Structure formats: structure tokens, C-alpha cells
């Protein structure tokens, strides 16, 4: 009778080993199910994270999914990244014992997935990202016939509502950069390939400032508007511009009707007419939130299919407006790494 407990324990031990082997096999199979370029991309992301962290440093890993990936895929990819980091002598620990915090965001563009790692702590904050193709994604040469180019014009700590450039006239005079903030309208002269402040006008609001203020510039009309204030004059001659407070009851900007792009509703976009042989071209930002890098892409045709590869922006796109009389848009974004607001011009070139 004393043999029965031993026999029972032996069988239980064998059963436990079989369960452990099955669990390990299942985990291995789930990792093997990922396409090779996914695992390679995670390895590349781990390399970039290791480059901005210290050997043996403890990382707390927070993952957020704003893509179409399933929860199981995200969990599997997260675990693979943990393994890749451990191979590079970077430990993933609990937040209370971490040296730095690693924010991992699973995002996507129309070309596939975009995975972003934001390293917070240490000497400075850093952002790394990789792009991978989604399964069964097909690339059309017609859809990629255009190229977008982003040129940084200005950056500052204060929030930028809008900006514009009045180009040099045939009669002489330098170009002028106008930047509209929540409480200031600034004019910068082009001197020695840089912008020098020519005049700044403090704005006196005729109403309580909103938390999410929007404003706009009309360069041709020489006007600037935002809730509670307006300015008018010849923007080429800043001394002629005057600003007054008003009691407007609403945002001066009329919302654009939303359009459907890649199955999502988009309200912030710009339409360029007659670009690269197309009747019109729509430029829009991605579907991320305010805590992740963004991208801008061109769409064409009646179905607004992708017409260019996306270009990455190191933070959320806040404003995207068409420049009158040119095939470009002006973009206001916030750089997540520096914390500064950036004013950029995104232009379109036609590929041969």
C-alpha cells in the first residue's frame, strides 16, 4: 500500500513535465509564426534601444497597441523584444526598480506596421522606430509614383498655431516668416540663411483663452485670426500690421468635412489640385494619438488610395494646411524628443 503514493507522485511528475513541454512548444510555435521580417525588425529595434541605454540597465516596458494587431500578436512581439533585449544585456524589470522607462507603441501606416520605442530617463529621452510590411500587403507602382519631402522651417518652445512665408518680391526685399502663437504674432527677416526677429506683436485677447486654441494666417489677405484677437496689414512690411482684441464667440476656422481614407475618417488634411498629373492629391497624417510619432502620406484617385510612401514626423501632427498657389502644405507638429513645436513645409515631387 505504501507504493501507491509513490506511483501517484511519479505519474503526477511526468504529467507536469508533459504540460511544461507542451507550454514551451506552444510558445516556440507562436514565436515562429511571425514573419522573418517582423523578428528582424524587432532585433533592429532592440539594437536601437541598446544604443541609447547602458549595459545591465533595468528597463520597465510599457506596451500600447493602436494598430490592427491582435492582443496575442502584441503579447508575443513584446516577449520577443524582451528576449532580444536580454541578449543585449538589457534587463526588463518592474517599474519600481527600473533605471529608465521604455514606452513601446505598436502603430501602423498604409504601408504596414510602425513600431516605436520611446526611452525616457537616463541622460536624455530618445525615440527609435522600425517599419514592417503587413501580411498580404501588396505594393503598386502606381500608388508609389510620388515622393514627399519635409523641410523644417522653424522650431520653438511656445505652441505654434500657424505660420507662413512671404517670398521675396521682384522689386526687392527679403523673404518674411510669420509665426502665429497663442499670445504673439512674430515676423522674421531672412538674413544670412537664417531667420532674424524683425517685430513681435503681443496679442490682447477679448475673451478667456481656450485650452485648445486654433488660429490661422491668410498671407494673401494679410490677416491673422484666433479666438479673441485679429490682425491685419501688409505682412511684407511688419510695421503696418496692427492687432486688436475682439469678442468672437467661436473658433475663426471653419472645420473641413471629414473624408474617408483607408477605412478611417480624417478631418485634418489638405487637398492639392492638379499635382503630378492627378486631378487632386490629398495629404493627411496618420491615425496615432498625441503621444506617438506620426507620418504624412499622399492619397489620390476617387478612392483616395496611397499615392506616395509615408514620411515620418518625430511627433504628432497638430495642423496641416495647403499653401496657396503651390504644391505644398505647411505642417505644425511637436517633436516628442525635444518637446519643441516645429513648423515644416511638405512638398510633392513627381517620380519619373
KOLGUNU-47366 format. One record per residue (C-alpha): residue in three letters; x, y, z; residue number from 1. Coordinates in steps of 0.25 Angstrom, whole numbers, plus 5000, padded with zeros to 4 digits. Example, Ala and Ser with C-alpha at 12.3 -4.5 7.8 and 13.67 -1.06 7.14 Angstrom:
BEGIN
PT/residu/u/v/w/num
PT/ALA/5049/4982/5031/1 .
PT/SER/5055/4996/5029/2 .
REM end
This chain:
BEGIN
PT/residu/u/v/w/num
PT/UNK/5000/5000/5000/1 .
PT/UNK/5012/5009/5002/2 .
PT/UNK/5015/5008/4987/3 .
PT/UNK/5002/5015/4983/4 .
PT/UNK/5006/5029/4988/5 .
PT/UNK/5020/5028/4981/6 .
PT/UNK/5013/5023/4968/7 .
PT/UNK/5004/5035/4969/8 .
PT/UNK/5015/5045/4971/9 .
PT/UNK/5023/5039/4959/10 .
PT/UNK/5011/5040/4950/11 .
PT/UNK/5008/5054/4954/12 .
PT/UNK/5022/5058/4952/13 .
PT/UNK/5022/5052/4938/14 .
PT/UNK/5009/5059/4935/15 .
PT/UNK/5015/5072/4940/16 .
PT/UNK/5027/5070/4931/17 .
PT/UNK/5018/5068/4919/18 .
PT/UNK/5010/5080/4922/19 .
PT/UNK/5023/5089/4923/20 .
PT/UNK/5028/5083/4910/21 .
PT/UNK/5015/5086/4903/22 .
PT/UNK/5015/5100/4908/23 .
PT/UNK/5029/5102/4903/24 .
PT/UNK/5026/5097/4890/25 .
PT/UNK/5013/5105/4889/26 .
PT/UNK/5022/5118/4892/27 .
PT/UNK/5032/5114/4882/28 .
PT/UNK/5022/5111/4871/29 .
PT/UNK/5015/5125/4874/30 .
PT/UNK/5029/5132/4872/31 .
PT/UNK/5031/5124/4859/32 .
PT/UNK/5018/5128/4854/33 .
PT/UNK/5023/5143/4852/34 .
PT/UNK/5029/5146/4838/35 .
PT/UNK/5044/5147/4838/36 .
PT/UNK/5044/5162/4835/37 .
PT/UNK/5036/5164/4848/38 .
PT/UNK/5046/5157/4856/39 .
PT/UNK/5057/5164/4849/40 .
PT/UNK/5051/5177/4851/41 .
PT/UNK/5049/5175/4866/42 .
PT/UNK/5064/5171/4866/43 .
PT/UNK/5067/5184/4859/44 .
PT/UNK/5058/5192/4869/45 .
PT/UNK/5066/5185/4881/46 .
PT/UNK/5079/5189/4875/47 .
PT/UNK/5074/5204/4875/48 .
PT/UNK/5069/5203/4889/49 .
PT/UNK/5082/5197/4893/50 .
PT/UNK/5090/5208/4886/51 .
PT/UNK/5083/5219/4895/52 .
PT/UNK/5083/5211/4908/53 .
PT/UNK/5094/5205/4917/54 .
PT/UNK/5099/5191/4919/55 .
PT/UNK/5092/5184/4930/56 .
PT/UNK/5082/5195/4931/57 .
PT/UNK/5068/5192/4936/58 .
PT/UNK/5056/5195/4927/59 .
PT/UNK/5042/5196/4930/60 .
PT/UNK/5034/5192/4918/61 .
PT/UNK/5020/5198/4915/62 .
PT/UNK/5013/5194/4902/63 .
PT/UNK/5002/5201/4895/64 .
PT/UNK/4995/5196/4883/65 .
PT/UNK/4988/5206/4873/66 .
PT/UNK/4989/5197/4861/67 .
PT/UNK/4981/5185/4856/68 .
PT/UNK/4990/5175/4862/69 .
PT/UNK/4983/5165/4871/70 .
PT/UNK/4985/5165/4886/71 .
PT/UNK/4992/5151/4884/72 .
PT/UNK/5002/5157/4874/73 .
PT/UNK/5005/5169/4883/74 .
PT/UNK/5008/5160/4895/75 .
PT/UNK/5017/5151/4886/76 .
PT/UNK/5024/5162/4880/77 .
PT/UNK/5026/5168/4894/78 .
PT/UNK/5032/5155/4899/79 .
PT/UNK/5041/5154/4887/80 .
PT/UNK/5046/5168/4889/81 .
PT/UNK/5049/5165/4904/82 .
PT/UNK/5057/5153/4899/83 .
PT/UNK/5065/5161/4889/84 .
PT/UNK/5068/5172/4900/85 .
PT/UNK/5073/5161/4909/86 .
PT/UNK/5083/5156/4899/87 .
PT/UNK/5088/5171/4898/88 .
PT/UNK/5090/5171/4914/89 .
PT/UNK/5078/5180/4916/90 .
PT/UNK/5068/5175/4927/91 .
PT/UNK/5053/5177/4927/92 .
PT/UNK/5049/5180/4941/93 .
PT/UNK/5037/5185/4949/94 .
PT/UNK/5035/5200/4948/95 .
PT/UNK/5039/5202/4963/96 .
PT/UNK/5053/5196/4961/97 .
PT/UNK/5055/5202/4947/98 .
PT/UNK/5066/5211/4943/99 .
PT/UNK/5059/5216/4930/100 .
PT/UNK/5045/5215/4925/101 .
PT/UNK/5042/5209/4911/102 .
PT/UNK/5029/5212/4904/103 .
PT/UNK/5026/5203/4893/104 .
PT/UNK/5015/5207/4883/105 .
PT/UNK/5010/5197/4872/106 .
PT/UNK/5005/5207/4861/107 .
PT/UNK/5003/5205/4846/108 .
PT/UNK/5002/5213/4833/109 .
PT/UNK/4996/5209/4820/110 .
PT/UNK/5009/5202/4816/111 .
PT/UNK/5009/5193/4828/112 .
PT/UNK/5013/5194/4843/113 .
PT/UNK/5021/5204/4850/114 .
PT/UNK/5027/5200/4864/115 .
PT/UNK/5032/5212/4872/116 .
PT/UNK/5041/5211/4885/117 .
PT/UNK/5042/5224/4894/118 .
PT/UNK/5053/5223/4904/119 .
PT/UNK/5050/5232/4916/120 .
PT/UNK/5061/5234/4926/121 .
PT/UNK/5076/5234/4926/122 .
PT/UNK/5084/5245/4920/123 .
PT/UNK/5073/5249/4910/124 .
PT/UNK/5060/5244/4904/125 .
PT/UNK/5061/5236/4891/126 .
PT/UNK/5052/5231/4881/127 .
PT/UNK/5054/5219/4872/128 .
PT/UNK/5045/5213/4861/129 .
PT/UNK/5044/5202/4851/130 .
PT/UNK/5035/5199/4840/131 .
PT/UNK/5030/5185/4835/132 .
PT/UNK/5020/5181/4824/133 .
PT/UNK/5007/5175/4828/134 .
PT/UNK/5003/5161/4823/135 .
PT/UNK/4998/5160/4809/136 .
PT/UNK/5001/5175/4807/137 .
PT/UNK/5003/5178/4792/138 .
PT/UNK/5011/5190/4787/139 .
PT/UNK/5006/5196/4774/140 .
PT/UNK/5016/5204/4766/141 .
PT/UNK/5005/5214/4762/142 .
PT/UNK/5002/5216/4777/143 .
PT/UNK/5016/5220/4779/144 .
PT/UNK/5018/5229/4768/145 .
PT/UNK/5020/5242/4777/146 .
PT/UNK/5030/5246/4787/147 .
PT/UNK/5028/5255/4799/148 .
PT/UNK/5039/5264/4805/149 .
PT/UNK/5039/5271/4818/150 .
PT/UNK/5047/5283/4821/151 .
PT/UNK/5048/5289/4835/152 .
PT/UNK/5046/5304/4835/153 .
PT/UNK/5045/5308/4850/154 .
PT/UNK/5044/5302/4864/155 .
PT/UNK/5041/5308/4877/156 .
PT/UNK/5036/5305/4891/157 .
PT/UNK/5023/5312/4890/158 .
PT/UNK/5012/5306/4883/159 .
PT/UNK/5010/5309/4868/160 .
PT/UNK/4996/5311/4863/161 .
PT/UNK/5000/5315/4849/162 .
PT/UNK/5012/5320/4840/163 .
PT/UNK/5015/5325/4826/164 .
PT/UNK/5026/5330/4817/165 .
PT/UNK/5024/5343/4809/166 .
PT/UNK/5034/5341/4798/167 .
PT/UNK/5044/5351/4793/168 .
PT/UNK/5037/5360/4783/169 .
PT/UNK/5043/5364/4769/170 .
PT/UNK/5045/5379/4773/171 .
PT/UNK/5054/5374/4785/172 .
PT/UNK/5053/5371/4799/173 .
PT/UNK/5056/5359/4807/174 .
PT/UNK/5046/5347/4810/175 .
PT/UNK/5038/5348/4823/176 .
PT/UNK/5034/5337/4832/177 .
PT/UNK/5021/5340/4840/178 .
PT/UNK/5018/5331/4852/179 .
PT/UNK/5005/5332/4860/180 .
PT/UNK/5005/5327/4875/181 .
PT/UNK/4994/5327/4885/182 .
PT/UNK/4999/5341/4890/183 .
PT/UNK/5008/5347/4880/184 .
PT/UNK/5010/5350/4865/185 .
PT/UNK/5024/5350/4861/186 .
PT/UNK/5031/5354/4848/187 .
PT/UNK/5045/5349/4844/188 .
PT/UNK/5054/5354/4833/189 .
PT/UNK/5063/5345/4824/190 .
PT/UNK/5077/5349/4827/191 .
PT/UNK/5090/5340/4825/192 .
PT/UNK/5081/5328/4822/193 .
PT/UNK/5074/5329/4836/194 .
PT/UNK/5062/5336/4842/195 .
PT/UNK/5064/5349/4850/196 .
PT/UNK/5053/5355/4858/197 .
PT/UNK/5048/5368/4852/198 .
PT/UNK/5036/5370/4860/199 .
PT/UNK/5027/5363/4870/200 .
PT/UNK/5013/5368/4874/201 .
PT/UNK/5007/5364/4887/202 .
PT/UNK/4992/5359/4885/203 .
PT/UNK/4982/5364/4895/204 .
PT/UNK/4970/5354/4895/205 .
PT/UNK/4956/5359/4897/206 .
PT/UNK/4951/5346/4903/207 .
PT/UNK/4956/5336/4912/208 .
PT/UNK/4967/5327/4905/209 .
PT/UNK/4963/5313/4901/210 .
PT/UNK/4971/5301/4905/211 .
PT/UNK/4972/5296/4891/212 .
PT/UNK/4973/5309/4883/213 .
PT/UNK/4974/5309/4868/214 .
PT/UNK/4977/5320/4859/215 .
PT/UNK/4980/5323/4844/216 .
PT/UNK/4988/5332/4835/217 .
PT/UNK/4983/5337/4822/218 .
PT/UNK/4996/5342/4815/219 .
PT/UNK/4989/5348/4802/220 .
PT/UNK/4979/5356/4810/221 .
PT/UNK/4989/5360/4821/222 .
PT/UNK/4981/5355/4832/223 .
PT/UNK/4983/5346/4845/224 .
PT/UNK/4971/5341/4853/225 .
PT/UNK/4970/5333/4866/226 .
PT/UNK/4959/5333/4877/227 .
PT/UNK/4958/5347/4883/228 .
PT/UNK/4968/5354/4874/229 .
PT/UNK/4971/5358/4860/230 .
PT/UNK/4982/5365/4852/231 .
PT/UNK/4983/5372/4838/232 .
PT/UNK/4993/5379/4830/233 .
PT/UNK/5003/5377/4819/234 .
PT/UNK/5011/5365/4824/235 .
PT/UNK/5023/5369/4815/236 .
PT/UNK/5024/5381/4824/237 .
PT/UNK/5022/5377/4839/238 .
PT/UNK/5021/5392/4843/239 .
PT/UNK/5008/5393/4836/240 .
PT/UNK/5001/5381/4844/241 .
PT/UNK/4992/5384/4855/242 .
PT/UNK/4985/5375/4865/243 .
PT/UNK/4972/5377/4873/244 .
PT/UNK/4964/5369/4882/245 .
PT/UNK/4950/5364/4878/246 .
PT/UNK/4939/5357/4885/247 .
PT/UNK/4937/5346/4875/248 .
PT/UNK/4929/5334/4881/249 .
PT/UNK/4935/5323/4873/250 .
PT/UNK/4947/5318/4866/251 .
PT/UNK/4951/5326/4854/252 .
PT/UNK/4954/5314/4846/253 .
PT/UNK/4943/5306/4839/254 .
PT/UNK/4944/5291/4841/255 .
PT/UNK/4947/5283/4828/256 .
PT/UNK/4937/5272/4825/257 .
PT/UNK/4943/5258/4828/258 .
PT/UNK/4948/5249/4817/259 .
PT/UNK/4949/5234/4817/260 .
PT/UNK/4964/5229/4815/261 .
PT/UNK/4968/5215/4817/262 .
PT/UNK/4955/5212/4824/263 .
PT/UNK/4957/5223/4835/264 .
PT/UNK/4950/5237/4836/265 .
PT/UNK/4960/5248/4834/266 .
PT/UNK/4957/5263/4838/267 .
PT/UNK/4971/5269/4837/268 .
PT/UNK/4976/5268/4823/269 .
PT/UNK/4980/5277/4811/270 .
PT/UNK/4976/5276/4796/271 .
PT/UNK/4986/5280/4785/272 .
PT/UNK/4979/5282/4772/273 .
PT/UNK/4986/5277/4759/274 .
PT/UNK/4998/5270/4765/275 .
PT/UNK/5007/5261/4757/276 .
PT/UNK/4996/5259/4746/277 .
PT/UNK/4985/5256/4756/278 .
PT/UNK/4973/5264/4757/279 .
PT/UNK/4975/5265/4772/280 .
PT/UNK/4984/5260/4783/281 .
PT/UNK/4981/5259/4798/282 .
PT/UNK/4991/5259/4808/283 .
PT/UNK/4988/5254/4822/284 .
PT/UNK/4994/5250/4835/285 .
PT/UNK/4993/5236/4842/286 .
PT/UNK/4984/5231/4852/287 .
PT/UNK/4992/5231/4864/288 .
PT/UNK/4990/5239/4877/289 .
PT/UNK/4997/5251/4883/290 .
PT/UNK/5007/5243/4890/291 .
PT/UNK/5014/5236/4878/292 .
PT/UNK/5021/5240/4865/293 .
PT/UNK/5013/5242/4853/294 .
PT/UNK/5014/5241/4838/295 .
PT/UNK/5009/5249/4826/296 .
PT/UNK/5005/5242/4813/297 .
PT/UNK/4999/5246/4800/298 .
PT/UNK/4986/5239/4794/299 .
PT/UNK/4980/5240/4780/300 .
PT/UNK/4969/5236/4771/301 .
PT/UNK/4954/5235/4774/302 .
PT/UNK/4956/5224/4785/303 .
PT/UNK/4968/5232/4792/304 .
PT/UNK/4978/5221/4790/305 .
PT/UNK/4992/5222/4794/306 .
PT/UNK/5000/5231/4784/307 .
PT/UNK/5013/5232/4792/308 .
PT/UNK/5021/5225/4803/309 .
PT/UNK/5019/5232/4816/310 .
PT/UNK/5029/5241/4822/311 .
PT/UNK/5032/5240/4837/312 .
PT/UNK/5029/5252/4847/313 .
PT/UNK/5036/5252/4860/314 .
PT/UNK/5023/5255/4868/315 .
PT/UNK/5008/5257/4866/316 .
PT/UNK/5004/5266/4854/317 .
PT/UNK/4995/5277/4860/318 .
PT/UNK/4992/5285/4848/319 .
PT/UNK/4993/5282/4833/320 .
PT/UNK/4989/5293/4823/321 .
PT/UNK/4990/5296/4808/322 .
PT/UNK/5000/5307/4803/323 .
PT/UNK/4992/5315/4793/324 .
PT/UNK/4998/5315/4779/325 .
PT/UNK/5008/5304/4782/326 .
PT/UNK/5008/5289/4782/327 .
PT/UNK/5012/5288/4797/328 .
PT/UNK/5006/5288/4811/329 .
PT/UNK/5010/5295/4824/330 .
PT/UNK/5011/5286/4836/331 .
PT/UNK/5011/5289/4850/332 .
PT/UNK/5016/5277/4859/333 .
PT/UNK/5022/5275/4873/334 .
PT/UNK/5035/5268/4874/335 .
PT/UNK/5034/5257/4885/336 .
PT/UNK/5049/5256/4887/337 .
PT/UNK/5052/5271/4889/338 .
PT/UNK/5038/5276/4893/339 .
PT/UNK/5038/5287/4883/340 .
PT/UNK/5028/5291/4873/341 .
PT/UNK/5032/5290/4859/342 .
PT/UNK/5028/5298/4846/343 .
PT/UNK/5031/5290/4833/344 .
PT/UNK/5027/5290/4819/345 .
PT/UNK/5024/5277/4812/346 .
PT/UNK/5025/5277/4797/347 .
PT/UNK/5022/5268/4786/348 .
PT/UNK/5031/5263/4775/349 .
PT/UNK/5027/5255/4763/350 .
PT/UNK/5035/5242/4760/351 .
PT/UNK/5039/5239/4746/352 .
REM end
